[in-house]
Amino acid sequence: MGKAFTKEEREEVQEKLRRCGLKLLKESGIRNISIRQLTKEVGIAQGGFYTFYKDKDEFVEDLFLLRIREKTELMLAHKEKTLEDPRKFIVDLLYKEGMHLKENKAFVNSESDTVHFFLERDKEPSRQLYRSFLTELINYWESNGYQISCDIEKVISVGMAAGLLFTNAEQFREEDFSEIYKTFCEAETDRFFQCEKK
């Protein structure tokens, strides 16, 4: 029987598992995340992993949701920076996140295990996080003098479509991709998001 963790130990070990998992995911993608390596780096028995997660898929899904939560919470903590131009914020969010993931080895192309894993999972947990994030931002903008018209579900879908585009970036000439991707982000934002100062 494995070691019983106190509540504090559970929180500490789970945080270590997540941080180590994010590092391994970035470096080598899902296929190469080994529970043995993960638990060795964290300093727990391999069986201890199953105290926290039923399997590797549940762990990886937790990593995706953790990154979404962290990024959206950070942006909300500095939401005053978005007040100058909410439309530009949405365009830049789509563009910068996509270009960042394009450089991430785990998302390097449409054949990557990470991309397939993400596409096959239930999208509702991540959509709910994005929905809450956009709703809070829209309320903030409206309370600060903007009139906003936004189809939140469509904007979230644009983000997912953008993901499919950047995971197929190898189909484009390297020098063309950034411009094409930026145009996509701008055009799709303008279809589903409008704002004007009252």
Phi, psi and omega in degrees: 000138183286167179295137175275129180266141170288169179302317180294318178296320179301313181297317181294314181293318180297321178296319177296318177300315181296314182296316178295319179298319178297320179296313180294321179298315181295320184286323190217005177081176186295315186305323186267006172283117180252128178299325178298311180295318181301308183291328177296315181294326181280335178090032175234163176294150181303321178295338179296335178304321186283358170288334186253326185221145180286331178196179183295324180299316179296321178297312182295321177298320177299323179296316179300312182293324177300314180297320178297313180301313182298315182293316182291322178296322178295316179295321179292329179293339180238034187294341178299335178291342182273350188293331183297322183202087181303322179299314179298323178300314181296313179300311181296323178300309179299314185293307185294320179296319178296314180294326177296314181290330177301326181276348182281125183303330182290340182243024193297332178201173185293346179269356185293145179299325181296315179297314179298318178301311183299317182292332183272350184275163173295122184277347188299317180301317180288322178298322180295320178297316179293323179299313179297319179299309181294321179299316180296319179295315181299316177300320179296313180298317181294325179286350179246029169093011177258148169257120186245135169237116185215128170267093187303317182297322179290321178297319177297318179295326175299318177300320179290322177295322177300322178300319178294325180293311184287337176283351174249022184300334181294347178283347182255158169293136184308317184288345181264335192301313185303315181293317180296317182294319179296318179298319177300312182299318180293312184296317182288325175299314183294337177289325191238001182218122175228143176214148173211149179287134180288000000 
